[in-house]
Amino acid sequence: MAEPRFEMVSISVAGLNGRAHSDAGWAVRWRFLSANNRSIAQSVNSFPDGDSCAFAVQTLKAGLKLAEVLTVRDEQGMWLWQLRLDGTSVGVSSRKYRRRLHAINSGSSFHQLAESSREINRTRVRP
């Protein structure tokens, strides 16, 4: 079984904006996968390249002791969690939850697993 890990994903900028795939450019985001390969979290922002994404993950991991996990509701009343460093959201849950307790548990799980995770896995391409 795989270990929990950060992974970089390259996404077309057109795809981020809801348009058809083009060669206009690429953005990189990180996501965090559990040991059973389920996506737990993803970056709030996208990055211009893999190096800046890897630096953001290193910064996140270095600041996890001071980071806070907050639960919020979306427009449909579903719960999700956000990881904040110095008041700025840097990570968000990959899914939404019907119950706040499930969002809290997922955020806490990410917080614990991310601290002990290894180096970030380099890029997968997603159209």
C-alpha positions as CSV (number, residue, x, y, z in Angstrom):
1,M,0.0,0.0,0.0
2,A,1.2,3.5,-0.8
3,E,2.0,6.1,1.9
4,P,0.1,9.3,2.4
5,R,1.8,11.9,0.1
6,F,1.7,15.2,-1.6
7,E,1.6,15.0,-5.4
8,M,1.9,17.8,-8.0
9,V,-0.7,17.9,-10.8
10,S,-0.3,20.0,-14.0
11,I,-3.5,21.4,-15.2
12,S,-4.2,23.4,-18.4
13,V,-4.9,27.0,-17.6
14,A,-7.9,26.8,-20.1
15,G,-9.3,23.9,-18.1
16,L,-9.0,25.9,-14.8
17,N,-11.1,28.5,-16.5
18,G,-13.7,26.1,-17.7
19,R,-12.7,26.2,-21.3
20,A,-11.7,23.5,-23.7
21,H,-8.1,22.3,-23.5
22,S,-5.5,24.3,-25.4
23,D,-1.8,24.9,-25.5
24,A,-2.3,28.3,-23.8
25,G,-0.3,27.2,-20.7
26,W,-0.2,25.1,-17.7
27,A,-0.6,25.6,-14.0
28,V,0.6,23.3,-11.2
29,R,-1.3,22.5,-8.0
30,W,-0.6,20.1,-5.2
31,R,-2.9,17.6,-3.8
32,F,-2.6,15.2,-0.8
33,L,-3.4,11.6,-1.2
34,S,-4.1,9.1,1.6
35,A,-2.5,5.7,1.8
36,N,-5.4,4.2,-0.2
37,N,-4.9,6.9,-2.9
38,R,-8.0,9.0,-2.1
39,S,-7.6,12.7,-2.5
40,I,-7.9,14.4,0.9
41,A,-6.8,17.9,0.2
42,Q,-5.6,20.3,-2.6
43,S,-4.0,23.6,-2.8
44,V,-6.1,26.7,-2.9
45,N,-3.9,28.4,-5.4
46,S,-2.2,27.2,-8.6
47,F,1.5,27.8,-9.3
48,P,3.3,28.7,-12.5
49,D,5.8,25.8,-12.2
50,G,6.8,22.7,-10.3
51,D,9.5,24.4,-8.3
52,S,7.2,27.1,-6.9
53,C,4.6,24.4,-6.1
54,A,7.3,22.3,-4.3
55,F,8.4,25.4,-2.3
56,A,4.7,26.0,-1.3
57,V,4.5,22.4,0.0
58,Q,7.8,22.8,2.0
59,T,6.4,26.1,3.5
60,L,3.2,24.4,4.4
61,K,4.9,21.5,6.0
62,A,7.3,23.8,8.0
63,G,4.3,25.8,9.2
64,L,2.0,22.9,10.1
65,K,2.6,23.3,13.9
66,L,1.1,26.8,13.7
67,A,-1.5,26.1,11.1
68,E,-5.2,26.0,11.9
69,V,-7.9,23.9,10.4
70,L,-11.2,25.7,10.1
71,T,-14.6,24.3,8.9
72,V,-16.8,26.4,6.7
73,R,-20.1,25.9,4.8
74,D,-20.6,26.4,1.1
75,E,-23.6,27.9,-0.7
76,Q,-25.4,24.5,-0.6
77,G,-24.9,24.1,3.2
78,M,-22.2,21.4,2.8
79,W,-19.2,21.4,5.1
80,L,-15.5,21.6,4.1
81,W,-12.3,22.4,5.8
82,Q,-9.5,24.9,5.1
83,L,-6.0,24.9,6.3
84,R,-4.8,28.4,7.1
85,L,-1.2,29.6,7.7
86,D,-0.8,33.1,9.0
87,G,-4.5,33.8,8.2
88,T,-4.2,32.7,4.6
89,S,-5.9,29.6,3.2
90,V,-3.4,27.4,1.6
91,G,-5.2,24.1,1.5
92,V,-8.8,22.9,1.2
93,S,-10.6,19.6,1.5
94,S,-11.0,17.7,-1.7
95,R,-14.6,16.9,-0.9
96,K,-17.6,18.3,0.9
97,Y,-19.3,16.7,3.9
98,R,-22.9,16.7,5.1
99,R,-21.8,16.8,8.7
100,R,-19.4,19.2,10.3
101,L,-17.9,16.5,12.4
102,H,-16.8,14.6,9.3
103,A,-15.1,17.8,8.0
104,I,-13.3,18.3,11.3
105,N,-12.1,14.7,11.4
106,S,-10.8,14.9,7.8
107,G,-9.0,18.2,8.4
108,S,-7.4,16.8,11.6
109,S,-6.4,13.7,9.7
110,F,-4.7,15.7,6.9
111,H,-2.9,17.8,9.5
112,Q,-1.4,14.7,11.2
113,L,-0.6,12.8,8.0
114,A,1.0,15.8,6.2
115,E,3.5,16.3,9.0
116,S,5.0,12.9,8.5
117,S,4.7,12.7,4.7
118,R,7.8,12.5,2.5
119,E,8.9,14.7,-0.4
120,I,6.4,15.7,-2.9
121,N,5.9,13.4,-5.9
122,R,6.5,15.3,-9.1
123,T,4.0,16.0,-11.8
124,R,1.0,14.2,-13.2
125,V,-0.7,15.9,-16.2
126,R,-4.4,16.4,-16.1
127,P,-6.2,17.9,-19.1
